[in-house]
Amino acid sequence: MTFVDWLLILVINGGIVLYGILVYKAQGQSFDWYLAARSMPWWVIGLSAFGTAVDSGDYVSIVGGSYELGFSQLSSWWLGIAVGWIVLSFFVIVPMYRSGVFTNAEWLEFRFGPSTRVIAVLINIQSRTNVLGNIYFSLYLVLKIVADIGPGWSWMIVVGIAITSALYIVRGGLKAGVFTDALQSIIMIVAAFVLWGVAWVKGGGWRGLNERLVAIDPELADSLLHVGGYSPNGVPAIVVIFGFIVVLTTYAVINQYEAIRFLGAKSEWDFKMAALVASIATAICLWFNVSLGPLAHADFPGLKTVDAAYPLMIAKYLPPGLIGLVVAGLVAAAYSTFDSVAIGISSLFVRDIYARFIVRKADDAHYTLVGRISVPFIIAFGFIYIPFIQEGMLLFFLRLAGAIAVPLMTIILMGVFTRVHRCTGIIGLIVGLTYGILAITADANKWGWPIWITHTWWTYLWNILLPAITMLFVSRVISSVHGPMKETEYKGLVYERHTVSTELRELMGHRLKALEGTWLQKTLIKAPINPEYPFKIPPEGLSWYKRPGLLAIFYLMIVCYLLFILLW
Amino acid sequence: MFPRWGKTSVIIMRKKNNTISLELIYSAVILLLVAILLMASNLYTTDLWLVKTAIAFVLLIVSGILGKNYLAQR
């Protein structure tokens, strides 16, 4: 990389970081720092949700992943994550937003008890710090290969980026994170387009790519350039696609760092529209990244470290200036996820562990301070994963997600959509986690269990069905012995189209005896009530372009056509 | 304990005019710098100079619009 490239990276990312530090200073209250005083509009939340979901680890690991798995990954990024955001914003987040909680784990305790709350926090911490590790490693790879600098310098730059991201989050909280994310998202899309455009045109477009892949292996084009083309031994393509869809649906549903953005919306309409913005931005950006994998395969067949495909493409195709622009996009992607993980995990730690079990009755400023202090520790935690992700980040992540994250999504969805008994949450989690860990152990130690039990892709299916069926069965048994749950026990905690939020404040504040007199109780009672719409509804109803439900259906129809008909 | 809860959003969102002006000129300068750096990179190699010039041109236009808004607000 030339001096101008380094300057570009510095000006673009330094400019955004400095903007975040100077402009956004949260007030001292937790409500401002964690939830941006519930003031954020739809387009900012949408861009931020996209910037958070797509990090530099994704840029590198997706190209590395699609180098081997091809277009099958499009099902994750076009459909899976969109389904996740739509389910989250239209259903899951609604009772959380109305009931005044700050975190999804907090809602879990009200719905299923304290043990599910703690396990949800631990799962979130594990999966998100794993993502931080992926980002660190991907940045290191890019700097080492593209900038041709030594490992020591590469790691120092990675640490520098991590530290500066902590600065503006500590100062400005969620609002600083979300607004800088929106700016970073634009850089990310431009960077993804530039590299893809140059590689696509120079590589001869669609026809050129087909011919080059066939020249390597006659079956390679069929396998990489079709959504249903990837089918590992013993696993039908449709199960792989199901797994790819579930992995990112899970991501969107369970992650506090996504949920907290939607909880910071100024109205319910805003977070529903945000889901669409996020889905569309992700679909555009990820087309560039996923299709870069087969292009890299044509250019560099037989790569041993597939995650090196992305930096190798940068080095091969881009001249000075554009290298700086693309690497700046990659660094922006890292920043946008660092800040999101930091604020999301910080909110979980403070509200769901520290204020719930350790220091329960301090004043509001104390908890904001603890949240700020926890940010650098969370950012540092990601480095623990580095030794484990040397052999392909995507597959490592997929393996863990199927075993650990999917059961949590299942119980959240069961809690929102059904009236299952309060005791069943922990049972569902234990069943799912036990199966997931057994599947990994049996696979790793070659115990000879059937593939349909142990393989990564099958775990996505069983970890939905097993916990869900168990919860329904146990709930039925409990109901038959003790009678069904009273309506007041789940009022405001399950999805209802309309709820009177004013009635929920006192109910939420006094629902758990353990919270009496605590800071958590006071924040629940005092939480402001935001409207369903940020504008008045005209008598003739909303125009079609202001109806998030209609637009969501339209989006899903288009991507289903593209995935399952045109590109299948 | 929570004297301003529910009112803070109004306080945060109501930015003073001079803050908005500073944001505009700050963004304009950053975009201008990026455009200049992209054009300067053509000194290393003329490979893909048209792509870089096109991006720089777009940045220049956006920077100009932001600068004009800044002047209008002063």
Interface residues (C-beta under 8 A of the other chain):
Chain A: T2 V4 D5 L7 L8 V11 I12 G15 Y19 V23 A26 Q27 Q29 F31 D32 A36 A37 R38 S39 K175 V190 V194 G197 V198 K266 L318 P319 P320 G321 L322 G324 L325 D363 D364 K522 T523 K526 A527 P528
Chain B: M1 F2 R4 W5 G6 T8 S9 I11 I12 M13 T19 E23 Y26 S27 I30 L33 V34 L37 L38 A40 S41 N42 Y44 T45 D47 L48 V51 K52 I55
